[in-house]
Amino acid sequence: MQEGLINDYKEGGFLPEWSSPGYADIMIGNNSASVVADAYIKGGRGYDIQTLYKALQHDANNEGPITAVGRKGVNYYNELGYVPYDVGINENAARTLEYAYDDFSIYQLAKALNRPKEEIELYRKRSLNYKKLFDAEHKLMRGKNKDGQFQKPFNPQKWGDAFTEGNSWHYSWSVFHDINGLMQLMGGKKTL
């Protein structure tokens, strides 16, 4: 599987984010990061992890030729820490939350590969970008405009829009890598 990902990157310039021949413009995030990191951290060897790591860095910092590879809205994400609601990029809150998890995966792999400290720190810091979408008033994740204001009106049950195949109630739990941090944002274990 890892060799296949390497070949995809070498032949197409990006890692695939959906299992199909060629690139498919389906779904969001660049979640191949978790597949690559998980395999290596669990002991997978015998393939070129350095090329895969280079591919992860490339995809985390570039938009692809279609929205389902690389990171749509990457310049906003890297500058503001989130993909804004009001810049014409659909599913922006979901993208932000998935990119944060993907950055956590890259962070873990960077540590395992003994990458430079500033590089490790960059992905660790980005993995906390989920916090930028947490609305303390509603205790849920919410789309945020470029100016830093939460999008209005807000209906946490609204399907789609800022989210992918779900709503704020679904995606507010999309912080798999930092449940304790989410618990603190929500006000403690009882609230969580």
C-alpha positions in Angstrom: 0.0 0.0 0.0 2.8 2.4 0.9 4.6 1.6 -2.4 1.4 2.3 -4.2 1.1 5.7 -2.5 4.7 6.5 -3.5 3.9 5.6 -7.1 0.8 7.8 -7.1 2.9 10.7 -5.8 5.7 10.2 -8.3 3.3 9.8 -11.2 0.7 12.4 -10.4 2.4 14.9 -8.0 0.0 14.3 -5.1 -1.1 11.5 -2.9 -4.6 10.2 -3.6 -7.4 10.8 -1.1 -9.9 8.3 -2.4 -9.4 4.8 -3.5 -9.9 4.7 -7.3 -7.8 4.6 -10.5 -6.4 8.1 -10.8 -7.5 11.1 -8.7 -11.2 11.4 -7.8 -12.6 14.8 -6.8 -14.4 13.2 -3.8 -14.3 14.2 -0.1 -12.0 16.6 1.6 -8.8 16.7 3.7 -5.5 15.0 2.9 -6.1 12.1 5.1 -3.4 9.9 3.4 -1.3 11.5 6.1 -2.8 9.3 8.7 -2.3 6.2 6.5 1.3 6.9 5.9 2.1 7.9 9.6 0.1 5.0 11.1 1.9 2.4 8.9 5.4 3.7 9.8 4.7 4.2 13.5 3.3 0.7 13.8 6.5 -0.7 12.3 5.9 -0.8 8.6 9.3 -0.7 6.7 10.8 -1.7 3.4 9.6 1.3 1.4 10.8 4.8 0.9 9.4 6.7 3.9 11.4 9.8 3.0 9.6 10.2 -0.3 6.3 9.6 1.4 7.1 12.2 4.1 8.1 14.7 1.3 4.7 13.9 -0.3 2.9 14.6 2.9 4.7 18.0 3.3 3.9 18.8 -0.4 0.2 18.0 0.0 -0.1 19.8 3.3 1.2 23.0 1.7 -0.3 23.1 -1.8 -3.7 23.1 -3.5 -4.2 20.2 -5.9 -5.4 20.2 -9.4 -8.8 19.2 -8.0 -10.2 19.9 -4.5 -9.8 16.4 -3.2 -6.0 16.3 -3.3 -3.7 18.7 -1.5 -5.5 21.2 0.6 -8.2 23.5 -0.8 -7.8 26.9 1.0 -4.3 26.0 2.2 -3.1 29.6 2.1 -5.9 30.7 4.4 -5.3 27.6 6.6 -1.6 28.3 7.0 -2.0 32.0 7.5 -5.2 32.2 9.7 -5.3 28.6 11.1 -8.6 27.9 9.4 -10.3 27.9 6.1 -12.8 30.8 6.2 -16.5 30.4 5.6 -16.8 33.5 3.5 -14.2 33.0 0.8 -16.1 30.6 -1.5 -14.6 27.4 -0.3 -17.3 24.9 0.5 -17.1 22.6 3.6 -14.6 25.0 5.2 -15.0 24.0 8.8 -14.8 20.3 8.0 -11.6 21.0 5.9 -10.1 22.9 8.9 -10.8 20.1 11.3 -9.5 17.4 9.0 -6.4 19.4 8.1 -5.7 19.7 11.8 -5.9 16.0 12.3 -3.7 15.5 9.2 -1.2 17.9 10.7 -1.2 15.8 13.8 -0.4 12.7 11.8 2.5 14.6 10.0 3.7 15.8 13.4 3.8 12.3 14.8 5.7 11.0 11.7 8.1 14.0 11.8 9.0 13.0 15.4 9.5 9.4 14.5 11.8 10.4 11.6 13.7 12.9 13.8 13.0 15.8 11.5 14.3 19.3 12.5 12.6 20.7 15.7 11.1 23.7 13.9 9.5 21.4 11.4 8.1 19.2 14.1 6.8 22.2 16.0 5.1 23.6 12.9 2.9 20.6 12.5 2.3 20.3 16.2 1.1 23.9 16.3 -1.1 23.4 13.2 -2.7 20.3 14.8 -4.2 22.6 17.3 -6.0 24.7 14.7 -9.2 23.0 15.5 -9.4 25.4 18.5 -9.9 28.3 16.2 -13.4 27.0 15.2 -14.6 26.3 18.7 -17.5 28.6 19.6 -17.5 28.9 23.4 -21.1 30.2 23.4 -22.6 27.1 21.7 -19.7 24.7 22.8 -19.6 23.5 19.2 -17.4 23.9 16.1 -18.6 26.6 13.8 -17.6 28.2 10.5 -15.6 31.4 10.9 -15.3 34.3 8.5 -12.0 35.7 7.2 -12.3 38.6 9.7 -12.4 36.2 12.6 -16.1 36.4 13.3 -18.2 33.3 13.4 -20.6 32.9 10.4 -24.2 33.8 11.0 -26.9 32.7 11.2 -25.8 29.5 13.0 -27.8 26.3 13.1 -25.8 23.4 14.6 -28.2 21.0 12.9 -27.7 22.4 9.4 -26.4 19.7 7.2 -23.5 20.5 4.8 -22.6 24.1 4.2 -19.5 24.5 6.5 -19.4 20.7 7.0 -19.1 17.6 4.9 -22.0 15.0 5.0 -22.8 16.2 8.5 -23.4 19.2 10.7 -21.8 20.9 13.7 -23.0 18.3 16.1 -21.1 15.6 14.1 -18.0 17.6 13.4 -17.5 19.0 16.8 -16.2 15.6 17.9 -13.7 15.5 15.0 -10.7 16.1 17.3 -9.5 12.5 17.5 -6.0 13.6 18.3 -6.7 15.9 21.3 -9.8 14.8 23.2 -8.4 16.3 26.4 -8.0 19.7 24.6 -11.6 19.5 23.3 -12.8 18.6 26.8 -11.0 21.7 28.2 -12.6 23.9 25.5 -16.0 22.5 26.4 -15.6 23.3 30.1 -14.5 19.9 31.5 -15.4 16.3 31.6 -19.0 16.6 32.7 -19.8 19.0 29.8 -18.0 16.9 27.3 
